């Protein structure tokens, strides 16, 4: 070991002054990496006693990165090359970059936004062509309220991929200043009726509790939205969730009219614009017969947006199916969720994952006009081979019996999709992975993690329907074929 270090130091010395100057950029970058790694370790140390699964996952990611760093340090030649600036840190050991990228993603999911931004900036500066780094930087800056920075990072991601990063906070929290913003604040104040929330998440939970006992949750929901306006923590996603909840539950949306009007006046124009007539005409659509042909003779796996997935290394199992179906704001975490996505089924009001490339995209809505508007606003040309047509917009309309319509008044996206695939009955396997009907919490993309589990769905009835038809179960899968 000492002989190797001695020879390496002699090699470094022979490089001379000119090489030392050329190595300066890597030296500065490597010193910055050392500072970031120290911050990561300090944060993880403070979270190590947490029982929240997002923070546990962050701690585990930090330990994995620390192991990669230890492996580098055991290699004397490469370690010294990094210390001297001859080799940039991310090129010195293969797993250093990927493990630190995982740390950034976990930090974002755990709400450690400042740490996520710090790590993503380092990763993007170290490898300017890293798509994941620019995407993560855009969403974490957006969550922190730096909308200009988020848009700049999204522009870099778009230059690399041709796709824009959905920025829900910038889309509605990034409001124009002046009279329009004042009108929005006034509308929220009127709806809240004097209720004030210091913490938006606590207010959402309280609003759902009030609703469950038959009270009027709208003032508390409005107070929660006002709180997100004050701290920049995600008004856009919260606003969309409130509108979706109201429509899905069958409640009158009339009381939301002043808020909707105020948001529309204050919202900045969407960066991507609407689907043009030419784009819409060029889309390949799929009806029920076409979907039957797509699924015929193939094994199907439906993956839940469930924290239960993080307890299992089910990624290889999931990716082994012929067709993998994911829902709404699904998150990809290769060891636990797999990476394959063939079908994306989403409710019309969600703005997540529309740019994720898939074979089939199914857009669900119980109302025809809302379905059409959502398709125009969200569908991106080239992001899907086939788009489910209007006949597939709400499977419950055609497939549910009168009794089932009473039991499943607002079926979840997952259950709507499951009933559709089960009805077609052409797949060699229909397996549900990670489905616990939200007993263990949700696992979604970071910008959707703060959204509450919708109270309008009949989770117990859906569980009963599934388990009555299950032919086999394990701790992570439920098989219907």
N, C-alpha and C positions, 0 to 999 in steps of 0.2 A: 504493500500500500504506500509506504513512504517513498519507495523507488519510483512508483507511478506518478505520485505528486511532484517529486523532484523533476522528473522528465517533463511533465506537463508545464511546470513553472519555467523551465528552460525554453520550452517551445514558445510559451507566451512572451518571454523576454526577447526572443529572436524576431518576433513580429515587428518590433520597432515602433517608432513614434507615429509613422503614417497609419499603421494598422490600429494603433491605440485611438487615434482621432476618429477613424472610421467606425470603431467599435463603440464610440460614445453614445449613439442613440440606443443601442441595445443595453448598454450599462445603465442608462437612466431608466429605461423600461424595466430592466430586471430589478432595480432598486425599488421602483414603484410596485412591482409585483410583490416584493418582500413586505412592503408596507401593507398592501391589501391582504396578503396572507395572514399577517399579524392581526389585522382588524377582524378578519373572518374567524380566526381562532378565539379572539377575545369575545366576540358576539356569541359563538357557539358555547363557550364556557358559561356565559350568563344564562343560556337557555337550557342547559343540560338537565336541569331538574324539572322542566316543564312536562306536563302530561298531555298537552295538545299535540295531535299527531303531526300537524304541519311543522311544528318546531322540533319534534322528534326526528322527522324526516330531514330537516335542515342539519341537525346535529350529526346524523348518519352521513350525510353528504360531505360535511366538513371532515369527518374522520376518514372517509374514502380519499379525499384530496390530500389529507395529511399523510396517508400511506403512500400515495404517489410521490409526494415530495420527499419522503424518507427514502424511497427507492432511488430517486435521483441523487440524493446526497451520498448514497452508498457507492455510486459510480463516480470515482474520483476525477476522471478525465472530464466528464460532462459537467459535474458540479463546479469544477474550477473554471470551465469555459463560461458558465453562467455568471459566476462571481466576477470574472474579469471583463465580461461584456462581449466576449468573442461570439457567443451563441445566445440568441434570445431565449428567454425562459420557456416559452411555449413550444419551441422546437427542440428542447433538450431532452424531454421525456414524453412519450406519446400520450399518456393518460393525464398529464397535468392540466392541459387545456380543457379536455372534455369533463374532467371531474370538477374543475372550477366553474364551468358553465352550469353544471348541475347544482352547484352551491348557489349560484345566482338565481336560478329558477326556484329553488326551494326557499330562498330568502324572500323572493317576491310573493310566493304562496303563503308564507308565514307572516306576511305583513311587515317584514324588515326591509322596507322600501329603500331607505338610504343605503343600506349595505348592498342591496341588489343593484342600485344605480352605480355605486362605486365599482363593483365587480364587472358589471356589463361594460362600463366605460373602458376599463382595462382590457377586457377581452376584445372589444371592437377596435381599440387602438393597436392591439397586438396583431390581430388578424382582420384587416379591414374587409375581407371577403366573407367573413363569418355571418351567414344569414341569421342564425339563432341569436347571435350577440346583438345585432341591430334591432331585431324584432323585440327581444327582451328589454333592450334599452328604451325603445319607444313606449312599451306598455308600462314599464316601471316609472319612467319620467311622467307619463300621463297620470299614473296613480298618485304621484307626488304633487301634481298640479303644475308642472313645467310644460305647458301645452306647446310652446314654441319649440322647445327642445325635443318633445315627443314627435312633433311633425317633422323636424329635421331628421331624426333617426328613422322615422317611417319612410321618408324620401330616400334615404340610403338603402333601406331594405327593398323598396320598390325598384330602385336602380339595379339591384342584384337579381331580383326575382320577377319583376313585372307586376307584382301584387302589392297592395297597400296593407298596412297593419290596421285592423279596426281599433279605433281609439274612443271607447265609449265615454270616457270622462271629458275628453276634449269636445266630443260631439254635442254634449249638452251642458256640462259644467263649464266648458270654455265658452261662455256666453259673451255676446257683445256688451260693452259697457254703455252707460247712459240710460235713457228713458226705458228701453226694452228690458234691461236687467232690473230696473226699479219696479217695473210692472210685474215681473216674475216674482220678486221678493214680496210684493204686496199680495199677489195671489196666494202664495204660500202662507203668509201671515193670516189671511182671511180664512183659508181652509183649516189652519191649525187652531183657530178660535182661542188663542191665548196659551195653548199647550206649547211647552218648550222642551227640547231634547238637547242634552249636553253630549250624548253619545248616540250616533245614528244607529248602530247595530242594536244597542239595548232598546232603542225606540221601536225598531222593526219587530223585535221579539215581543215587546209589550203590545204593539198593535195587533199582532196575530193572537195574543192571549185575549185581548178585548173582543176580537171577532169571534173567537171560539165560544165565548160565554154569551154571545148575542148582542154585544154592544156595537157602537159605531167606531170603527178603527181609523176612519179617515183623518180626524184631527191629529192623531199620533203619527200616522204615516206622513202627513204633511210636515209635522215637526221634524221627523227623521230626514226628509228631503231638505228642509231648511238647514239642518245640521251639516249635511254633506255639501251644501252650497258654501257654508262658512269655512269648512276645513279642506275643501277640494278633494274629498275622498271618494267621489264616484256618483255624482248626481245623475248622470246619464243612465247608468245601469239601474239605479234605484227608481228613477222615473219610469223607465221602460217596464220594470217589474211591477210597479203599481198599476200601470195601465193594463198590462197583461193579466194581472190578478183580477182586476175589476171586470174585464171583458169575460175572462174564463169562468168566473163565478156566477155570471148571469146578473150581477148587480147593475143598476143603472149607472151609465157613465156620464149622465148629465151633470152631476156635481163636479166632475173633473173638467168640464168644458172651459172654465176660466183658466185653469192651470195649463191645459193643452194649448189654448190660444196664446198664453203668455210665453210658453216654451217655444212655440213655433216662431213667434216674433223675435225672441232673443237668441235663438240657436243660430250658430254660424252655418253657412251653406256646407253641405256634406262634401268632403274632398273628392269622392269618387263619382258623384252624380248618379243619375238614374240610368237604368238599362234603356238604350235607345230602341226605336222601332225596328231598325235593321238588326240589332243584337237579338231582340226578342224573336224575330222571324227566323234567325239562324239557329236558335236553340233546338236541340233534338229532345223531344218529349217522350215520355213513357206512360202508357196507360196500364190498367190492371193486367191486361193480356200480355203486354210487353214485360211487365215486372215478373209475371209467372214464367215467361221464357227465360228471363235473366237468372231466376233462382232455381230453375228445374235441374234436378240431379246434383245439386251442390249443397255442401254443408254450410250452415249459417250459425254465426255466433253474434249475439247481441250483448254489448258491453255497457254496463251501468256506469253512471257518473258517481261512483260510490267510493268513500274512503276505505271500504273493505278491500278494494283492490291493492292498496298499499301494504296490506298484511301478507300478500302472496306474490311470488314471482311467476305470475301467470302470463307474462308477455309471450313466451314461445308457444304456449298452448293457444292463446288467442290468435296469433299470427298463422297458426297451422290450418285454420278453417278456410274454406273456399271463399266465403263472403263474411266480412266483418262489418257489423252495423254499429254506429255510434250516434250519440244524441246531443242536440243543443250545444252546450258549452263544454264539450268533452275536452279533457287534457290528455296529452301523450306523455307517458313516462315509460320508456321502452321495457325495462325489466318487469314492471308491474302491469302495464296496460297493453303492451305490444305497440307496434307502429302502423300496422296495416289498417286502412280505412277504405272500405269499398262503397258503403252507403252512409250518408249523413242525413238523419231525420231531424228536423228542427221545427219548433213552433214559430209562427210567423213574426211574432214580436221580438224574438231574440236577435241580437246582432253579432253572434259569435260564430266563428269557424266557416263563414260563407266562402272564404278564399281558399279553404283547405281542398286540395284536389281529390275528387272522388269519381267513381263510376256513376253513381246515382245520388241525386239530392231530392229528398222528399220534404216539401214545405206543407205544414199542417195548419189549418185554420178552419174554425166552424163557420166563418162568414166569408162569402165569395168575394166581396169587395175588398176586405182586409187581406185576403190571400193574394189577390191581383196586385194590390199596392205593395205588399211585401216582396213579391217576385220582382217587380220593377225596381224597387229601392235596393234590394240586397243581392240578387243573383249577379254573379260576375261571369262574363263570357270566358269560356275555356277552363273554368274551375270545376266543371262536371261534364261527363260525357252525355248523360241523360238527366233531364229534369222531370220529376213526376208531374203529370198534368192535373187539370182540375178534378178529374175523377178520383184522384188519390189524395185530395187536400184534407179530408177528414174521414178516415176509414170507419169511424164509429157511426156515421150517418147510414151506411149501407149494411154494415156487418152486425151491429148490435140488435138483439131482440128487445122488445119493449121492457122486459124485466131488467135486462142489462143496462138499458139507458137510464133506468131509475137507480141502479147500483153504481154505475160509472158515469155520473153526470158530467164530469170534466176529466176524461181519461188523460193520463200522462202521455208524453210523446213516446216513451218506451212501450207503454201498453198498447197504444194505437198501432205502433209498428208491429208489435208481437201479434196482435189479433189479425193484422193484414197478412203476415207471413204464415201464420197458422192456418188461416182460411184458405190460402192458395194451396197449401198442402202438397208441395212438389219438392221439398228439400229433403235431403237424406238425413240431416240432423238439424235440430233447432235447439241450441243451447244458450242459456242465459248465464253470463259470467259477472260475478260481483253484485248481483241483485239481492239487496237486503231490505228494499223498500224504505230506504233512508233511515233505518234504525241506527246506523253508525255514522251518519253525516255524509256530506257530499264531497266529491273531489272534482273540481272543474278548473278551467283556465284561470289564472290568477285574477283577472279583471272581473270574474264572475263569482269568486269565492265568498264575497261578503253578502251575496243575495240569500235571503232566507228560503228554506224549503217551503214551497207553496202549500198553503193549507186547504186549497180548494179541491185537491185530488183525493180520491178514495183509495188510499194506499192499502188498507186492510182488505178491502174487497178485491183489489188487484192481486194481493198476495194469495188470497183464498182461491181465486180463479186459477192462478198459476200452479199452486201446490196440488189442487185437485186433479190436475192433468199431468203432473210430473211423473216420469217413468223412472228417473234416477236422480240422485242428488249427491253432491260432495260438499266440502266446506266452502267451495268457491263457485260451483256450477249447479245449474238446474236444467235437466234435459227433458224436453217435451217429445222427443222422437227416439 
